[in-house]
Structure formats: C-alpha cells, structure tokens
C-alpha cells in the first residue's frame, strides 16, 4: 500500500484569504528586520574572530567553576557552555563536554596561540583529566573576509535565481520567486537574531541550501501554472493558481515531510556541532514551503501574467520561455 500524506485530488482555496496570508508574510519580514537591527546576531568565531575550545571532562566540572577559573586571566569576554554530543555520550556516559569561547586577542597569530596555551595551563592546574577535543582560532582579518564572502554568496544566488526564472518563465514569475527567497532568508536571519543562536559559516551554507530548496518548490508550482495557462485560457487566474498548487500539493508535502524527518534525526542525534545548521534547515524548509505557495504565487496573481501561451508574444518572456525543464 502506497503512503499518501495528501489525497490525489484536493480542492483547497489557497487564495481565499490571499491578503491575510501575504500580509502576515509582510509583517513577519518587517518584524525580522526590526529584531535584527535591535538585537543583531550572535556571531561565531568565524565572523567575530577569537578562539573556540571544545573540552571533555571525566567529571561534572561545572560551567560556573570553569568560568571563575578563566575570568581572572584578563582575556576579555569568555563564554563557557556545556554541550551534549550523542556520538561521545554512547562511549563515555560519565563524561561532560564544554565549549569555551574567548574573544580575539589582537590580529597577531602569536597572541592567539599564547592565549590558548594560557587557558590550557590554567585549566590543567585546576581540573584533572581534561581532554581538548578541538581548538579553533580565527583572526579579525579573516573573520571580516568571511562575512564579506558570505554576503556575496547569498546575493549572487538570489541574482542568479532572478535571471534563471526570468529566462525560464516571465518576469512576473521572476519577481515572485525572488520575493519568496528574500522572504525565506530574512525570516531565517530574524529567528536567529530572536533566539540568539550562534551565526557562523555553517548557517551561510544553510541559507544557500534554503534558497535552492525554496526555488525548487517554486519552480515546480510555476511549471504547473504555465501548463494550466495553456490549457485553461479563460479560467480566472486566482482559480488557475489554486488548481496548480492543488495539483502539486502531494509532491510538495511529501518532499517537505521526508526532508524534515532526516533533519530532525540530525538535529537530535547529530550533536552540538551541526545543531545550528540543522535548525536553520528545518526552519527554512517550513518557511520555504509556505513562501512558494503564499508569497511567490500571490505576487504572480497581483502582477498578472500572459494568459495565452499557445501564441508567441514579442512583448513578454524571452526566447527561453518555452524550454522545458
């Protein structure tokens, strides 16, 4: 028996409350921007510079005790958190892992290395049996370059989508697709700013993946819209968009659910290292699926689009508009 999350034929009126759903998206985007401007982001050492050390202790040393020992060293802001990694918990049920982050100690690499050595010596003098699992240090110059590269990567991806969808369909579809992608990226940044999760290079990778996933969902819907525009030349555009989304709904839901199952497994079992990435992906899948229906299609509805695709229109689309995927 084949599993069906959605019936083969559905008749959901997605655009019955188009103003409400699109208005909610606009409010969410504005709120995300305000939250970002107010709170900023909790940048990791990739973007902020500094040193990160992952430490394993055979006993519960305590976050407070570790911080009290390191604070008098005069290394500036020191953040200590306890982490849980299932991969180590299986073999070492009594061990405890801690993440120590220290702000950048100047642009000189020697200063960073000296700070790492001082931290290790201090911890070893106060706690027995510590194991240093990971030590990463990033200078301020490198972190600045990483921020710039990350922003450029996201912008290039959005511009590439703009041109691809414009060549593939019509300019109205292109505007709708890009608006959906910008919506997804801004809401993801907003939720990271709101809850204070660490924002590092892996989150940039997640944003680019979200852009690809959301675009894939959007193009599937737009392909069906274009087919229906050719078949139903007199049907009201709102009804036609409803029909296209209902026809692709089973595929959209199945793709989202199966992807989320894998991501939830990775989130709960993958350990602290990938938790930020998987959280961004989970959030991105949800908002990406929403935006492909209620943002991209809403914009196509309001901008209107060429109705008769059986005849060439010299004033619409491009020479690539009839190329099938």
C-alpha positions in Angstrom: 0.0 0.0 0.0 1.4 3.4 -1.0 1.7 6.0 1.6 -0.3 9.2 0.9 0.1 12.3 3.0 -2.3 14.2 0.7 -5.1 12.9 -1.4 -4.6 12.7 -5.1 -7.3 15.3 -5.7 -7.6 18.3 -3.4 -9.7 21.5 -3.8 -8.2 23.8 -1.2 -8.8 27.5 -1.8 -5.3 28.8 -1.1 -6.1 32.3 -2.3 -9.4 32.8 -0.5 -7.5 34.7 2.1 -4.6 35.9 -0.1 -4.5 39.3 1.6 -4.3 37.8 5.0 -1.5 35.3 4.2 0.6 37.8 2.2 0.0 40.4 4.9 1.3 38.0 7.5 4.4 37.4 5.5 5.0 41.2 5.2 4.5 41.7 8.9 6.9 38.8 9.6 9.6 40.2 7.3 9.3 43.7 8.9 9.4 42.2 12.4 12.5 40.1 11.5 14.3 43.3 10.2 13.4 45.2 13.4 14.6 42.3 15.6 17.9 42.1 13.6 18.5 45.8 13.8 17.7 45.7 17.6 19.5 42.5 18.7 22.0 41.9 15.9 23.3 38.3 15.5 25.3 36.1 17.8 28.3 35.7 15.5 30.5 32.7 16.0 34.3 33.0 15.8 34.1 32.5 12.0 32.7 36.1 11.8 33.8 37.7 15.1 37.3 36.3 15.4 38.7 34.7 18.6 39.3 31.2 19.9 36.9 28.3 20.5 37.9 25.2 22.5 35.9 22.0 23.0 36.9 20.3 26.2 35.9 16.9 27.7 36.0 16.3 31.4 35.6 13.0 33.2 33.5 14.7 36.0 31.0 17.5 36.1 33.4 20.4 36.4 30.5 22.9 36.2 30.2 25.9 33.8 30.5 28.3 36.7 33.7 26.8 38.0 35.3 26.9 34.6 34.3 30.5 34.1 35.6 31.5 37.5 39.0 30.0 36.8 39.3 31.6 33.4 37.9 35.1 34.2 41.0 36.4 36.1 43.2 35.7 33.1 42.4 39.1 31.6 41.5 37.7 28.1 38.3 39.7 27.8 34.9 38.2 27.1 34.9 34.5 28.0 31.8 32.3 27.3 31.5 28.8 28.7 28.7 26.4 27.9 28.0 22.8 28.4 27.2 20.8 25.3 25.8 17.4 24.6 27.1 15.2 21.8 25.4 11.8 21.4 28.4 10.4 19.5 30.6 10.7 22.6 27.8 10.0 25.1 27.5 6.5 23.8 31.1 5.6 24.7 31.6 7.8 27.7 28.4 8.1 29.6 30.1 9.8 32.6 32.0 12.4 30.6 31.0 16.1 30.3 31.8 18.4 27.3 32.2 22.1 27.5 32.6 24.8 24.9 34.9 27.7 25.8 34.9 30.8 23.6 37.4 33.6 24.1 37.4 36.9 22.2 40.1 37.9 19.7 43.4 38.7 21.2 44.7 41.2 18.6 45.5 40.5 15.0 48.7 38.7 15.8 48.5 34.9 15.5 51.1 34.6 18.2 48.8 36.3 20.6 46.0 33.9 19.9 48.3 30.9 20.4 49.6 32.4 23.6 46.0 32.8 24.9 45.2 29.1 24.0 48.3 27.9 25.9 47.5 30.1 28.9 43.9 28.7 29.0 45.1 25.1 28.8 47.7 25.6 31.5 45.2 27.2 33.8 42.5 24.6 33.3 45.0 21.7 33.7 46.2 23.3 37.0 42.7 23.4 38.4 41.0 20.3 36.9 42.2 16.8 36.4 41.8 14.6 33.3 40.7 17.3 30.8 40.8 16.3 27.1 41.0 19.0 24.5 38.9 17.7 21.6 39.0 20.8 19.3 40.7 24.1 19.2 39.9 26.7 16.5 41.3 30.2 16.2 40.2 32.9 13.7 41.9 36.3 13.3 39.9 39.5 12.9 41.1 40.0 9.3 40.0 36.5 8.3 36.6 36.9 10.0 36.0 40.1 8.1 36.7 38.4 4.8 34.4 35.6 5.7 31.5 38.0 6.5 32.0 39.7 3.1 32.2 36.3 1.2 29.1 35.0 2.9 27.1 38.1 2.0 28.3 38.0 -1.6 27.5 34.3 -1.9 23.8 34.8 -0.8 23.4 37.9 -3.1 24.9 36.1 -6.1 22.5 33.2 -5.5 19.5 35.5 -5.4 20.5 37.4 -8.6 21.2 34.1 -10.4 17.6 32.9 -9.4 16.2 36.2 -10.8 17.8 35.7 -14.2 17.0 31.9 -14.3 13.3 32.3 -13.6 13.0 35.3 -15.9 14.6 33.3 -18.8 12.5 30.2 -17.9 9.1 31.9 -17.5 8.0 35.5 -17.4 9.3 38.5 -15.5 6.3 38.3 -13.1 7.3 34.8 -12.1 10.9 36.0 -11.6 9.8 38.7 -9.2 7.6 36.3 -7.3 10.4 33.7 -7.0 13.0 36.3 -5.8 10.5 37.8 -3.3 9.9 34.3 -1.9 13.7 33.7 -1.5 14.3 37.1 0.2 11.3 36.3 2.5 12.9 33.0 3.5 16.4 34.4 4.1 15.1 37.4 6.1 12.9 35.2 8.3 15.7 32.8 9.0 18.1 35.6 10.0 15.3 37.1 12.1 14.7 33.9 14.1 18.4 33.5 14.7 18.5 37.1 16.0 15.5 36.5 18.2 16.6 33.3 19.9 20.3 34.2 19.9 21.7 31.0 18.2 25.2 31.2 17.0 25.5 32.5 13.4 28.5 31.1 11.7 29.7 29.8 8.3 27.5 26.7 8.5 24.4 29.0 8.7 25.5 30.7 5.5 25.6 27.2 3.9 22.2 26.5 5.3 20.9 29.8 3.8 22.2 28.8 0.4 20.6 25.4 0.7 17.3 27.0 1.7 17.5 29.2 -1.4 17.9 26.1 -3.5 15.1 24.2 -1.8 12.6 27.1 -2.0 13.5 27.7 -5.6 12.9 24.1 -6.5 9.4 24.2 -4.8 8.6 27.4 -6.5 9.6 26.3 -10.0 7.5 23.1 -9.7 4.5 25.2 -8.9 5.3 27.7 -11.7 5.7 24.9 -14.2 2.2 23.6 -13.5 0.9 27.2 -13.6 2.3 27.6 -17.1 0.8 24.3 -18.3 -2.6 25.3 -17.0 -2.3 28.7 -18.6 -2.0 26.9 -21.9 -4.9 24.6 -21.2 -7.4 26.9 -19.5 -7.1 30.2 -21.4 -10.3 31.7 -20.0 -10.1 30.5 -16.3 -9.8 33.1 -13.7 -6.1 33.5 -12.7 -6.9 33.0 -9.0 -8.7 29.7 -9.7 -5.9 28.6 -12.0 -3.3 29.2 -9.4 -5.4 27.3 -6.8 -5.6 24.4 -9.3 -1.9 24.4 -10.0 -1.0 24.4 -6.3 -3.5 21.6 -5.5 -2.1 19.5 -8.4 1.4 19.8 -7.0 0.4 19.7 -3.3 1.1 16.0 -2.8 4.6 16.3 -4.2 5.3 19.4 -2.1 4.1 17.9 1.2 5.9 14.6 0.6 9.2 16.3 -0.2 8.9 18.6 2.9 8.0 15.8 5.3 10.7 13.4 4.1 13.3 16.1 4.3 12.2 17.2 7.7 12.4 13.6 9.0 16.0 13.5 8.1 16.7 16.9 9.5 15.0 16.1 12.9 17.1 13.0 13.2 20.2 15.0 12.5 19.1 17.7 14.9 18.5 15.4 17.9 21.3 12.8 17.2 23.9 14.8 15.3 25.4 16.6 18.2 26.0 20.2 19.0 28.4 20.9 16.1 25.6 20.6 13.4 22.7 21.7 15.5 22.7 25.3 14.3 22.9 24.2 10.7 20.0 21.7 11.1 17.8 24.2 13.0 18.3 26.7 10.1 17.4 24.0 7.6 14.3 22.9 9.5 13.1 26.5 9.8 14.0 27.1 6.1 12.0 24.1 4.9 8.9 25.3 6.7 9.1 28.9 5.6 10.3 27.9 2.1 7.3 25.6 1.6 5.0 28.4 2.8 6.5 31.1 0.6 6.3 29.0 -2.6 2.6 28.9 -2.1 1.6 32.1 -0.3 4.3 34.6 -1.4 5.6 33.7 -4.9 2.1 32.8 -6.2 0.5 35.8 -4.6 2.8 38.1 -6.4 2.2 36.4 -9.7 -1.5 36.8 -9.0 -1.2 40.6 -8.3 1.2 41.3 -11.1 -0.9 39.4 -13.6 0.7 37.3 -16.3 0.4 36.5 -20.0 -2.7 34.2 -20.4 -2.4 32.6 -23.8 0.9 30.6 -24.0 -0.1 28.9 -27.3 0.8 32.1 -29.2 4.1 33.8 -29.1 4.1 37.3 -27.6 7.0 39.5 -28.7 6.5 41.7 -25.7 6.6 39.0 -23.0 9.0 36.4 -21.8 12.3 35.5 -23.6 13.4 33.1 -26.3 14.0 30.6 -23.4 10.4 30.7 -22.1 9.3 27.5 -23.9 12.2 25.4 -22.8 11.0 22.5 -20.6 13.0 21.5 -17.5 
